[in-house]
Amino acid sequence: MRSDSKVAGRLAPALVLAAALLSAAGVRTARTQGERPAYLDPARPLEARVEDLLSRMTVEEKVALVHADNRFSTAAAPRLQIPQRQLSDGPHGVREETVGRDVSQAVGRTDDFATFMPALVGLAATWNTGLAGAYGATLGEEARRRGKQIMLAPGMNIMRTPLNGRNFEYLGEDPFLVSRMVVPYIRGEQAQEVASCAKHFVANDQEFERNTINVEMDERALREIYLPPFRAAVEEAGVLTVMSAYNKFRGTYCSESDYLLNKILKDEWGFKGLVVSDWNAVHSTRGSVLGGLDLEMGTVGKPFDEFYLARPFLEGVRKGEFPMSVLDDKARRNLRAMFATRAFDGHATPGSINTKEHQSVARRVAEESFVLLKNDSDALPLNTEKLTSVAVIGENAVRLQAYGGGSARIKAFYEVAPLEGILRRVGERVNVTYSAGYGEKSGADAAERAVRAARQADVVVYVGGLNHTLGLDSEGADRKDLKLPYAQDELLVRIVEANPRTIVVLLGGGPVEMGPWLSRAPAVLYAWYPGMEGGNALARVLFGDASPSGKLPFTFPARLEDSPAHALGAYPGKGGTVRYAEGLLVGYRWFDAKKLAPLFPFGHGLSYTHFEYSNLRLVEGKDAKGPTLAVTFDLTNAGDREAAEVAQVYVGDLKSSLPRPSKELKGFAKIFLKPGERNTVTIALSRDAFAFYDPARPGWVAERGDFRVTVGASSRDAKLEGNFTLAQTTVGK
């Protein structure tokens, strides 16, 4: 006689099957009776909605999710009410609509204008994390208004070489600064139900041979310099999408890199979103399927259904070459981003575009980004009560910058150029003249006219620098050198000689040489690409309505040969490979290690007032990760103008088992103070501030011993110093 347990054991599979069949029948009945599917119910948890929809999709519908059906979109699936998904550039505003495959061919619509924000390198120069959040929120609101689900930004590649043509749309040379700025940007944008895209993952640090160059670097450089901004985007900001880079990394295209995309991004960091290719950066079906790519965009020379992740992927799944689980994972990641951005639900509000608030954010970012590099004898601000004439000289005083630079270009509602801003501010009281002086098509007579204008004016405001011409600040090519183009150095020498009261304003996305004229020009202001409100913001700073508060997010070398990659002959590479021979010594780390004097150091920026630092206190503590340190000090505005100071905290390990830079940025705070006001500032340092990556463990090691903590106004302007001792070594991930 059989026991009940044995009978139950044998009946169990049949009962489970019967229950499943009854359940399925019930679902079919419910569907036929019009019951709302779970995935269309906004009240359900996101993961439950993803799994419900995934269970209803055919293999063809899943594959349609992972490749484009147009230049910036993926296909809809009407059967399941899956909408077409719209992606858009870019980092400085929502890009205009383009035709089909050709990203450069505009549709010619009149409803695709956008607010033109200052370049991301200028945002970095504000060192204001609150503004970074407002910047991202502005882009998100406008993207929502324009019907975009994914914005292909922010770019967070490190400035390894000052020649990189895309430096203007990144955030400088320091991974800590980049990380602190991109986290609020992403949070601000994604709070508007629009997905950000952290790009380009990873080491797309030059435009020269960007589609094929193979990057070789050691593991410590990867972990300590190039990965931290992406890790912060994933672990802190919860970014929904990441874009793989064009280049190869250790011999494998980044779009197919199992190490980067699967092992680090998805496994180590727990990234649940989707990895999208850069446009035309996919090279094989097998490599991208197994390497971790989730969405193929922009492949040139193939019909959309012939993309590597289209029909070839579908056939591979059907033949058993690729597991269904791999396709499901890619579809699941795409669906997560769609549900997170309410693609199925509709937005509570339609978003907004070019509002007064957006214009205000653009103006504030521009104003706080300007870096006063030099100001001898208080040449700035200009006093309109003592001026009768101003000669504005330089093509950049009138050149519009929005519609240039490659994928970062914007079809702006308007753009206030520097000359217009100056005229608005003082044109009724001061005689303002304009002379181009230089330009892509200017002849020698233009320089002569400019010199005459300079000689006849009380003050010259020279507005020059770079622009978005290919080969300067533009996607697709690097700069050839650090010289100002169009013979500006020679022109400036003559202008300063003709009028010693020459204020030099430079636009650009990277450092430039200033050798011939710098010693004689009393004031130099770096203004980046300041966006649609740039002219108004510039005029406010020039005439003292606001004090400049920007700080350099990268080092200005005196010569190109002083930069690490160039000093070591490690740019642009040889035989299709570029080796990051400088390792950890990127930017100011190199200049410190080699005891080189930069033209202007990382973190530098003057003000119209004077700040005093005092009373440093280092207070030890502990949290779940390990030891902490509160760096507390007093900051006083000792001048007579309201202004802001960026106080910077650097940490140096005095004795380490592995080589480390002499100091690294580990904290900062931007403090606004009225004349005479004093504020007690506290900057908290976590265990991470003392840790380095040890590939042998592998892990992040905060090693016992002594550390020097420096508080200052730049990487070379220490105001306060103190020592701190870690009592024991800790290792973390």
Summary of the structure (lengths in Angstrom):
residues: 733
radius of gyration: 27.8
end to end distance: 58.7
largest distance: 117.0
contacts: 2681
relative contact order: 0.11
helix: 33%
strand: 23%
